[in-house]
Amino acid sequence: MNQLLERLKGDEKHDWSAYSTYDVLSVLFDRVLQDGDRFLLSKGHGPMAYYALLTTKGVIPLEELDRFGQFDAVLGHHPDRLLLGYGISSGSLGHGLPMAVGVALAGRRTFVLVGDGELDEGSNWEAIQYAGRARVAGLTTVVVDNHTATHGWPGGIARRFDAEGWDAVTVDGRDHEALEAAMSRSCADGPVCVVAEVTR
């Protein structure tokens, strides 16, 4: 994956956002997602890892990585569903998780990836509160916590989700076995949150 990430060049590539995310994406796509599941990338400010992963799956041609961010390129600084034909358009923070709640309510097992900084957006907390109180099953939110949130969360992010009625757990965001176990959990009567801490 690192070799693919190095092919993406430019001033707007948000390196740390991507490098803190690629372990979660790799485990999710290689070990957890099943046929019929939906994945939404809400953390659209650092799509490099997502682009690299989709390249390994044959969704994106390898040569497109070299055109990242160019005017007529398929791969923009934020992912575009209409161009990729995959997932959702994202990059405007705070939209993916509310959309994931709706998809899960439609009966699809749904995974959404958000960043800790993105949780500063109020629309996320409205969705989190609703999903917890409505006991929305089949919804898993994975928060990549690389400690970039402006305000932080007393007691940690998992504690806040737990207070809203979610089944929340914190794991090492580089530990593939721990990530697989956490993201494979399901709660028949409510939503699940996996906080993947990445500090290196």
N, C-alpha and C positions, 0 to 999 in steps of 0.2 A: 504493500500500500504506500509506503514512504516514497518509493521510486515514482509512483504515479503522481503523488502529491507534488513532487519536485518539478513535474512538467508544467504545472499551473503557475503562471507568472503574472505579475502586475501589482499595482499599489493597493488594490482594493480586495485582496484575497483573504484577509482576516485569518492569518496563519494559526494563532493560538486557538481560535474558535474551532477550526477544522481539526487540528492535531489533538485537541482534548476530546474530540467526538468520535474518532475513527474506530476505537476499540468497541464502543457501544454499538456502532453501526455494523461492524463486522460480525459480532456475536448475534445481534438481532437478526440479520439477514441469513447468516449461515447456520444458526442453531435453533432459532426460536420461531420465526414466522412460518406459518403454515398456509396451504392453499386456502384462499378465501379471506385471509386476514387483510386488514388495511393498515398502511403506515403513512403517517403525516409528519413531514419535517417542518416543525414550527420554527426551529432555530435556523432560519434562512440566511442569517448574516455570514455564516461560515460554511458554504455548501461544498467546499473543495473535497472533503472526505466523502460526502455523498456522491459527488461526480466520480471520484476514483472508484468507489464501490460499484456504482452502476456500470463503470467500464469493465470491471472484472466479471460482471454478470452478462456482458454482451449487449447491454441496453444503449451504451454510448460508445461510438467508435473511438479507438485510441487516439487518433489524430486530432479529435476535437479538443482534447486536453490542452494541446499546444495553442489553440485559438481562444482560450478562456478570456472572456471579457472584451473581446474585439467587437466592433460595431455589428457585424453580420454573423456573429458566432451563435451557436446553439446554447452554449454555456455562459450565462450571464453571472453577474456578481450576486444575484439572487436567483434561485431556481424558478423556472417558469413551466408550469404544467402543460401549457399548450405546445411548447417546443419539445419538452422531454416526453410528453405522453405518460407521465408517471407521477403519482402523488398529487401534491397541491402546489400552487404558486405561493411562495412565502418570502419573508424578509421584512415585512411590516410586522413588528413585534406585537405579540398578544393575540394573534388571530388563530393560530393552529390548534391550540387546546380547546377553545370553544367549538371549533369545527369538529374536532375529534369527539366531543361529547355528542354532537348531533349524529355522527356516523355510528357511534356505539348504540345510541338510542334506536337506530334503524336495524339493530340486530347483528352488526358485524363486529367480530373481535378486532379491536382497534388499538394501535400503538401510536403514541405521539411523542416526539423528541423535542424538548424545550431546553433553553439555557437558564442558568440561575439569574442572569441579568434581565432576562425577558420577564421574569416573575415580578419585576417592578411595575409591569403594566396591569392596571386594574381589571381589564377584561379577563385576564387569566384567573384572577381570584373570584370573580363572579362565576366563572365556569367551574372552578374547583368547589366553591360552596354549593352550587346547584348539584353537581355530580355526586357529592358526598351525601347531601340530604335526600336526593332522589334515588340513591343507591343504584347508580348506573353501573351495571355489571358488564364485563367484557371490555373495559377501558383500562389501559395501562399507560400512565404517563411516566416517561423516563426523563429525569432532570439531570443534565450534565452540569455539575457544580464545580466550576473552576474558580470560584470565589471572585467573580467580577461584578456581582450585584452592587448597586449603589448603596443600598440601605442595609442589606444583610437581614438575617432572620434569627432573632434570639432563640437559642436552643436548637437551631438548625432547621433546614427546609423540611425534613421528614416530620418533625414535630408539628409544623404548621399544617401539613396535609393530614396528619393523624387527627388533629383537633377538628378538622372539617369533615371527618368521617371516612377517610381513606385508610386502606391497609398500606402503610408506608414502611419502607426499609431503606437503609443506607449501606452502600457497598463501595469497594475500591473500584473506580472506573477503569482501571487497567487490568483487573483480575478477570479473565475470561470465564473461568468456572463460576465465580461468584456472580458475575453478570448474567450468565445463562440461568443459574438457579433462581435468581431474583426476577428476571424478566419472564421466566416460564411459569411463575406462580399465577394463580388465578383465584379470584374471590367471587363465589357464585352470587353473593348478595351485595356487591359494591365495587367501587373502583380501586385500582392498585397504583401506588406510586413507587418508583425505584429512583433513589437519588444516587447517582454515580459520581463520586468525588474524584476529581483529577487535580492533583497538586504538583505533578511533574511531567 
